[in-house]
Amino acid sequence: MKKAGMSSIGGIVAAFLLVSPALSAELSEKSVRTFMSYAWSLVPQQFTPPNGKKIIIDKSKPKEVMVPLDVAREVIRVGRMSAHAQICDLAEEQTKNYRSLMKRQSLKGKWTPQQMVYISQLHLTTVMLLTGKIKVTVKDGDKEVVVDDGSKSQAQTCSDEQRAKVKEVITAYVKAGPDIASNTRGAVKAQPTAKK
């Protein structure tokens, strides 16, 4: 049973990483919902952004915090590019990619602070899944997402061609969005950690 749980997420991750980093790859609804569920399991009960105003999340009400499927798909797509940037040692591009995503979502003006934390966590979960920082196990028939200490993580490589492509795609995404240098009220500036 444990192998089945690992292989299902393994298939999603493999499909993500084997496809070129072009933004055209679409995840199925089931895959998006799987990522959303994993992200929800790692959402903290509280988060304190740099402004110091604590955000409390009622873990018993996921429907009030999770975002619609189309928004989640976009967040996962951007998270995928952040994962590629991390693998390719493009820290600056990874940061800009994340900030552009969060600024775009903040400027929509329709998400609660709790939903902004969820969006941030979904991005982080996507990055961690694709870079091998978290794993999915099956315990007593239930899937559980756990942070991997990295001791068994396989090193992923990035060719010069892949690095250039990732940089190009992220640069285009950031350029097409709002200016990320200016401050936006309500944006989650720091990515929440995967700890509860």
BADO-610352 format. One record per residue: x, y, z of N, C-alpha, C in turn; residue in three letters. Coordinates in steps of 0.05 Angstrom, whole numbers, plus 5000, padded with zeros to 4 digits. Example, Ala and Ser with C-alpha at 12.3 -4.5 7.8 and 13.67 -1.06 7.14 Angstrom:
BEGIN
526448865156524649105156526449345156ALA
525749555142527349795143525850015157SER
***
This chain:
BEGIN
501649765000500050005000501750255000MET
503950255015505750485016506850544988LYS
507650334974508750374947506750504928LYS
504250444930502150554913502050854918ALA
502150944943501951224949504351374939GLY
506751254942509151384932509251394902MET
508251174889508351174860506451374847SER
504151424859502251614848503351894847SER
504551984869505752244869508352244853ILE
509752014854512151994838511552034809GLY
509251934799508551964771507952254764GLY
506652394782506152674778508752834776ILE
510552784796513052924796514752854772VAL
514852604764516352524741515352664716ALA
512752674713511552804690512253104689ALA
512253224713512953504714515853554706PHE
517653384716520453434711521453344684LEU
520153144672521053044646520253234623LEU
518153384627517253574607519053814608VAL
519653934585521254174585519954384602SER
521454584611520254784629518354974615PRO
517454914591515555094578512955094595ALA
511555314593509155344610506655214599LEU
506955064578504554954565503554694578SER
505154564594504354304606502054354625ALA
499854214621497454244638497154004656GLU
496554044680496053834699493053764698LEU
492453514703489653434704488353544729SER
485753554729484253644753485053484778GLU
485253214774485953044796488753114807LYS
490653164789493353234798493353494813SER
491853694803491653954816490553924844VAL
488353764846487053724872488953574891ARG
490653394881492553254897494553444909THR
495653624892497553824901496254004922PHE
493654084917492254254935491954124963MET
491253864962490953714987493553695003SER
495753644988498353625002499053895014TYR
498554104999499154375009497554435034ALA
494954355033493254405057494254265081TRP
495354025078496353875101498754015113SER
500154185098502454325108501954615116LEU
499554715111498854985119499055015149VAL
500555215159500755255188498155365199PRO
497755315225495355425238495455725242GLN
497955825242498256115244500756185229GLN
500756435219503056535204503256835210PHE
505756925215506257205221507957315199THR
506757485181508357615160510057835171PRO
511757955155513558165164512258405178PRO
509658455172508258675185507558615214ASN
507958365222507458285250504658215257GLY
502758245238499958195244499457895239LYS
498957745261498657455260496257375244LYS
496557175227494357065211493656785222ILE
491156755232490256495243488756345222ILE
489356095218487955925198486455705212ILE
483855695208482155475219482455235202ASP
484055045211484654805196482154625192LYS
479954675207477554515204475754625181SER
476654845168474954955147476555005121LYS
477454785109479154815085477754955062PRO
475154925059473755045036473755355038LYS
474055455062474155745066476955865059GLU
478955695058481655785054482755705027VAL
482155475018483155384992482055564969MET
483555584948482855754926481655584903VAL
480155704884479055554862481155404846PRO
480255194832481955014817483655164797LEU
482555354782484055494762486355664774ASP
485855784797487855934811490055744821VAL
489255524832491155324842492955224819ALA
491755174796493255084773495455284766ARG
494755544766496655754760498855764781GLU
498155734806500155734828502055504825VAL
500955274818502655034814504455074790ILE
503455194769505055244745507455424752ARG
506855634767509055814775510955674795VAL
509855514813511555354831513355164816GLY
512355064795513954884778516455034767ARG
515955274758518255434748520155504771MET
519055564794520855614817522555364824SER
521355134821522854884826525054854806ALA
524454904781526554894760528755094766HIS
527955334775529955534781531755444804ALA
530555314824532055214847534055004838GLN
533054814822534854604811537154714795ILE
536554934781538655054763540255274778CYS
540055294804541455494820540955774811ASP
538455834805537656104797536056234820LEU
537456284842536056384866534656644861ALA
535856834847534657094842532057064826GLU
532156894805529856844788527656714804GLU
528456524821526456374838524956574856GLN
526456754868525256954886523357144870THR
524357244847522657424831520157274821LYS
520357024814518056874805515956854827ASN
516756784851514956764874513757044880TYR
515357244881514257514888512257614867ARG
512857554841510957634820508357484823SER
508357234829505957084834504357204857LEU
505657254879504257364903503257644898MET
504757804884503758074878501358064860LYS
501357894840499057864822496557784838ARG
496957594856494657494871493657714891GLN
495557854903494858064922493258294908SER
494158364884492858584869490058514860LEU
489358254859486658184853484658284874LYS
485658314898484058424920481758254928GLY
481757994922479457834930480157604948LYS
482657584956483457364974483757455002TRP
482857295021483257355049486257315056THR
487157415079489857365087490457065089PRO
488456915099488756625101489156495073GLN
487656595053487956485026490656555014GLN
491656795021494356875012496456685023MET
496056615049497956425061497756155046VAL
495256065040494855815026496155824998TYR
495856044984497056064958500156044960ILE
501256174980504156154984504955874991SER
503355735008503955465016503755274992GLN
501755314975501455144951503955174933LEU
504855414930507355464915509655314928HIS
510055354954512255224968512054914966LEU
509654814970509254524968509954414941THR
509254564920509954484893512954474889THR
514354684899517254694897518454454912VAL
517454414936518654204953518153924942MET
515753884930515153624918517053564894LEU
517353774878518953734853521953734858LEU
522853834880525653824886526353604907THR
524353454914524853224932525153294962GLY
524153534970524453614997522153515015LYS
519953425003517853295018517153035004ILE
516052855020515252595008512552525018LYS
511252345004508552255011508751965020VAL
507751905043507651635052504851555058THR
504351295060501651195067501951065094VAL
500251155113500251055140497350985147LYS
496850735154494150645161492150715139ASP
492950695114491250745092490951035084GLY
492051215100491851505094494551605083ASP
494451785063496951905053497752125072LYS
500352145077501352345095503752485081GLU
503852745082505952895070507952965093VAL
510452895089512452955109514853095097VAL
516053275112518453415103520753215105VAL
522253195083524553015081526953155091ASP
528553025108530953155119533153185098ASP
532653075074534553105052536752905051GLY
536852725071539052525072538952335048SER
536652285037536452095015535752234988LYS
535652494988534952644964537052594942SER
536052544918537852514895538452794884GLN
540952844878541753094866540653114838ALA
539253334832538153374805540053564791GLN
540353524765542153684750540653864730THR
542054064721540954264702543054334682CYS
542454284657544454354636544454654631SER
546454754617546555034611544155124594ASP
543254944576540954994559538455024576GLU
538054834595535754844613535755094630GLN
538155154641538455394658537655644642ARG
538555664617537855904601534855914595ALA
533655684590530755674585529155754609LYS
529855644632528455714657528656014663VAL
531056124659531556414664529756574644LYS
529656494620528056634599525156634606GLU
524056394614521256374620520456534644VAL
522156524665521556674689521756974684ILE
523757064669524057344663521657444648THR
520657294629518257374614515857384632ALA
515457194650513257194669513257444687TYR
515657494698515857724717515457984701VAL
516558004678516258254662513358304654LYS
511858094649509058114641507258194665ALA
508258174689506558234712507058504724GLY
505958564747506358824760509158854771PRO
509959104776512559164786512859034814ASP
514758864818515058724844516858884863ILE
517959104853519759264871518059424891ALA
515659514882514059674900512559504921SER
511959614943510659474965507659454960ASN
506459224965503559194963502459104989THR
500359244999499159165024497758895020ARG
497958725041496558475040498158245028GLY
500358305015501858085002503457935023ALA
503657675020505257515038508057525026VAL
509857675040512557715030514357475035LYS
514057355058515757125065514156875061ALA
515456675050514056425045513856275072GLN
511456185079511156035104512755775104PRO
513755695126515255445127513255215127THR
514354975122512654735120512054625147ALA
512854755168512254645195509554735205LYS
508254565220505654635231505854775257LYS
***
